[in-house]
Protein backbone atom coordinates (compact mmCIF):
# COMPACT_ATOMS: atom_id res chain seq x y z
CA UNK A 1 0.00 0.00 0.00
CA UNK A 2 1.31 3.42 -0.96
CA UNK A 3 0.19 6.43 1.06
CA UNK A 4 0.69 9.57 -1.04
CA UNK A 5 -1.34 12.74 -1.12
CA UNK A 6 -1.33 13.85 -4.74
CA UNK A 7 -3.09 17.10 -5.64
CA UNK A 8 -5.37 17.10 -8.66
CA UNK A 9 -3.35 17.45 -11.86
CA UNK A 10 -0.05 16.58 -10.16
CA UNK A 11 2.06 13.45 -10.53
CA UNK A 12 4.29 11.50 -8.16
CA UNK A 13 6.71 8.66 -8.66
CA UNK A 14 7.19 5.91 -6.12
CA UNK A 15 8.77 2.49 -5.82
CA UNK A 16 6.68 -0.42 -4.68
CA UNK A 17 7.79 -3.94 -3.83
CA UNK A 18 6.59 -6.44 -6.42
CA UNK A 19 5.33 -9.62 -4.77
CA UNK A 20 5.18 -12.67 -6.99
CA UNK A 21 3.11 -15.74 -6.37
CA UNK A 22 -0.31 -16.30 -4.96
CA UNK A 23 -3.22 -18.35 -6.24
CA UNK A 24 -3.55 -16.66 -9.63
CA UNK A 25 0.12 -16.09 -10.46
CA UNK A 26 0.42 -19.00 -12.88
CA UNK A 27 -2.72 -17.96 -14.77
CA UNK A 28 -1.67 -14.35 -15.30
CA UNK A 29 1.74 -14.68 -16.90
CA UNK A 30 3.05 -11.25 -17.83
CA UNK A 31 0.12 -9.25 -16.45
CA UNK A 32 0.23 -6.79 -13.58
CA UNK A 33 -2.94 -5.96 -11.66
CA UNK A 34 -3.26 -2.59 -9.92
CA UNK A 35 -5.82 -1.04 -7.60
CA UNK A 36 -5.77 2.71 -6.97
CA UNK A 37 -7.75 4.12 -4.08
CA UNK A 38 -8.71 7.75 -4.55
CA UNK A 39 -11.15 10.19 -3.00
CA UNK A 40 -13.62 9.20 -5.73
CA UNK A 41 -13.35 5.46 -5.14
CA UNK A 42 -11.14 2.55 -6.15
CA UNK A 43 -9.98 2.02 -9.74
CA UNK A 44 -8.81 -1.44 -10.81
CA UNK A 45 -6.86 -2.20 -13.96
CA UNK A 46 -4.39 -4.65 -15.38
CA UNK A 47 -1.87 -4.45 -18.16
CA UNK A 48 0.68 -6.68 -19.84
CA UNK A 49 4.38 -5.99 -19.39
CA UNK A 50 7.57 -7.32 -20.89
CA UNK A 51 9.02 -9.92 -18.50
CA UNK A 52 12.56 -8.74 -19.25
CA UNK A 53 11.98 -5.72 -16.98
CA UNK A 54 12.23 -8.13 -14.05
CA UNK A 55 15.79 -9.08 -14.99
CA UNK A 56 18.98 -7.05 -14.82
CA UNK A 57 21.34 -6.75 -17.79
CA UNK A 58 24.23 -7.28 -15.36
CA UNK A 59 22.60 -10.34 -13.79
CA UNK A 60 24.72 -12.95 -15.55
CA UNK A 61 26.41 -15.32 -13.10
CA UNK A 62 29.48 -17.43 -13.58
CA UNK A 63 28.66 -21.13 -13.98
CA UNK A 64 29.96 -22.14 -10.53
CA UNK A 65 28.06 -19.32 -8.83
CA UNK A 66 24.85 -20.23 -10.69
CA UNK A 67 25.16 -23.94 -9.85
CA UNK A 68 25.68 -23.12 -6.17
CA UNK A 69 22.52 -20.98 -6.15
CA UNK A 70 20.60 -23.64 -8.15
CA UNK A 71 21.52 -26.38 -5.68
CA UNK A 72 20.22 -24.16 -2.87
CA UNK A 73 16.68 -24.28 -4.30
CA UNK A 74 14.55 -26.91 -2.59
CA UNK A 75 12.78 -29.45 -4.79
CA UNK A 76 9.46 -27.95 -3.66
CA UNK A 77 10.38 -24.61 -5.24
CA UNK A 78 11.81 -25.96 -8.50
CA UNK A 79 9.70 -26.00 -11.66
CA UNK A 80 10.43 -27.42 -15.08
CA UNK A 81 8.61 -26.44 -18.24
CA UNK A 82 8.94 -28.13 -21.63
CA UNK A 83 8.58 -25.70 -24.51
CA UNK A 84 7.27 -27.01 -27.81
CA UNK A 85 6.49 -25.55 -31.23
CA UNK A 86 9.43 -23.15 -31.14
CA UNK A 87 9.78 -20.84 -34.11
CA UNK A 88 13.56 -20.91 -33.64
CA UNK A 89 15.42 -24.21 -33.77
CA UNK A 90 19.03 -23.01 -33.52
CA UNK A 91 20.50 -23.12 -30.00
CA UNK A 92 22.68 -20.11 -30.83
CA UNK A 93 19.63 -18.10 -31.95
CA UNK A 94 17.79 -19.06 -28.74
CA UNK A 95 20.80 -17.87 -26.68
CA UNK A 96 20.85 -14.60 -28.64
CA UNK A 97 17.13 -13.99 -28.08
CA UNK A 98 17.43 -14.83 -24.39
CA UNK A 99 20.35 -12.41 -23.94
CA UNK A 100 18.29 -9.60 -25.50
CA UNK A 101 15.79 -10.14 -22.67
CA UNK A 102 18.40 -10.38 -19.87
CA UNK A 103 18.16 -14.19 -19.65
CA UNK A 104 21.53 -15.88 -19.74
CA UNK A 105 22.61 -19.32 -20.94
CA UNK A 106 24.81 -21.13 -18.43
CA UNK A 107 25.37 -24.72 -19.67
CA UNK A 108 23.94 -27.53 -21.77
N, C-alpha and C positions, 0 to 999 in steps of 0.2 A: 504494500500500500504506500502510495506517495502522497504526502500532505503538502501541497503547494497552493498558495493563494495567488491566482493569476487574474489580473484585471482584464476586463473585456477588451479584446483587440490586441492583447499582449501575448507574447510567447515565452516559454521557459524550456530549458533543456535539463534533463535529469538522467541519471543512470539508475537502472533497476536490475536487481538480480534476476536472472532467467532460471527458473526451476524447470527441469525436465522430468518427465515421468508422469505418473498418475494413470488413472483408468482409461483415458482416451488418447494417450500419447501415441500409441502404435497406429491408431486410426487416422490421426491428423497429418502425419508426415511433416512437410515443410509449411505448416500453417501456424500462425501466432494468433491467439485470441486475446482481446483487450476489452476491459470494462473501464469506462471513465465516469466517475461520479461528479456531477456538477450541481449547481444550485437549481438547475431545471430538471434534474433527474439523472438517470444512469444511461449511458450510451454503450452498447455492445457492438463490437465489430471483429472481424478476423480478416487476415490477409496472408497471402503466400509470401515467402521470403526465400532467398537463395541460401541453401545450407552452408555454403562456403563462408558466410559471415561468422559462423561459429568457430572457425578454425583460423589459426594464425599462420601467416606466411613463413614465420621463423620457427614453426613448431616441429620441424623435422628432427627426429632423434637418431642417434647412432644406433646401429643394430643391437649392440649389447645392452644399451640403455632401454631400448624398446622391449627387448625380450625380458629384461628384469621386471619392467612395469607390467607386461603381459602376464607373466607368471604370478604376479601379485593379485590378479583378478580371480575371485572365487568362481567356481563352476556355475554357481547360481546366477552370477551376473554376466556370464559370457553368452553371446548370441552368435549364431552362424546363419548366414543367408546365402542361398544359391541364386545366382542371377542367370536368367536364360534370355534368349532372343536378343542378344547384344547386337547393336548395329556396327560395332567395331570388333574385329577378331584378331587384331595384332596386339600382343602384349605391350610392345613399345608405345603404341598409340594410346592404349588404356593408361599407361603410366603418365604419358604427356597430358592427357585430359584430367587425370587425378591431380597432378601437380598444379594445373591452372586453377584448381578449386581448393588448394591448400591441403590436399590429401597426399600422403607420401608413401611410396613403395619401399618396403624394407627388405623382403626376401621372398624367394619362391618356396 
